């Protein structure tokens, strides 16, 4: 009996040790996928300035803004962390601008994000933004010890400031811009550029040797911040040749993802990227959507994720809230490490399977990233033809969302359709409504976010 008990104990300890090692490995992967701080000194100054504003009696709110990829979210998170470090009795609260709680406890610092859309402008959020601003103002009026950090893209504030969205203006009076160009920041950029992109490359034919820092300011994708460009090129060095030729980070990264499907060694990585793009996230403890896998003719399984996890973590991370709660890898949600990677995956999917994208992707993503043909875009969008627009309108009708997003250019007014909702429901059998309901600016969309 004693020998048997000893053997059982040895087996239990062995299993526990393996699980512990795996958890530590996954924690390491998770930490490594976080966006690197490119210019620490400059970022520290921004954080210190933000905390200083919020520590004043008249500093109840702080408006942090910058280009897409200019570290708005990471800087805001660091401000919250530093503020709580200085005020240990305080706690933090993060929420989407459409999910602002009615009541907030005293000694709470809030970060409010997702304004106008997580990935891009959804073109129908003006009323929701007005409502959010009023709710935040009411919170500050009710509670003495509450601080609010608003994180937003600069282009949205410029575009909508004449629409009366940002009232009362007191919410936006303390401003922290991350778009300012200065020599010290550029020095840090160049240092990172040389250390992480140029020096590690030993291939004499690689175009990185011809790439200059000034190229990052002259590219077609000026709407993308330099920190994001640096991080993407450092992570995916093999896209540099394509990037130098096309001068578009979006096209180069999208092409990289699409190319994965052409190699039998990487096709499983491509299929997992597409699956997570379609579903929004992946959790080991949840069953795979076998119907979707069959529709896409994928050959993926939970086992294939585990076997390819190291390579997949080049594109993924654990959802931030799971990381903060120290959720075990088995229960954590895997999402793309930055919204930009989701956008590139969406572009790849739309290029190869536009009908699948319009049928299965999150409706929020479609409203933000798809525009009709000949519609003026802002670089991040794709264009849908009439057939794809009709397909999407059938889906919107079947979901009962036509009134919610009626002002979007993809939505065809009911009077122009010449059909009723019953006809649409019949014609949309087998559409994504069978794979779960969708809501505009839904929690599912938040799960896809990589802030």
ABEGO torsion letter per residue (X at the ends): XAAAAAAAAAAAAAAAAAAAAAAAAAAAAAAAABBBBABAAAAAAAAAAAAAAAABAABABBBBBBBBGAGAAAAAAAAAAAAAAABAABBBBBBBAAABBABBBBGBBBBBBGBGEAABBAGAAAAAAAAAAAAAAAAAAABABBBBBBBBBAAAAAAAAAAGABOBAAAAABBBBAABBBAAAAAAAAAAAAAAAAAABABAABAAAABBAAAAAABABAABBAAAAAAAAAABAAAAAAAAAAGBAAAAAAAAAAAAAABAAAAAAAAAAAAAAAAGBBBAABBBBAAAAAAAGBBBBAAAAAAAAAAAAAABBBBAAAAAAGBBAAABBBBBABAAAAAAAAAAAAAABAAAAAAABBAAAAAAABBBBGBBBAGABBBBBAAAAAAAAAAAAAAGAAAAAAABAABBBAAAAGBBAAAAAAAABGBAAAAEBBBBGBAAAAAABBX
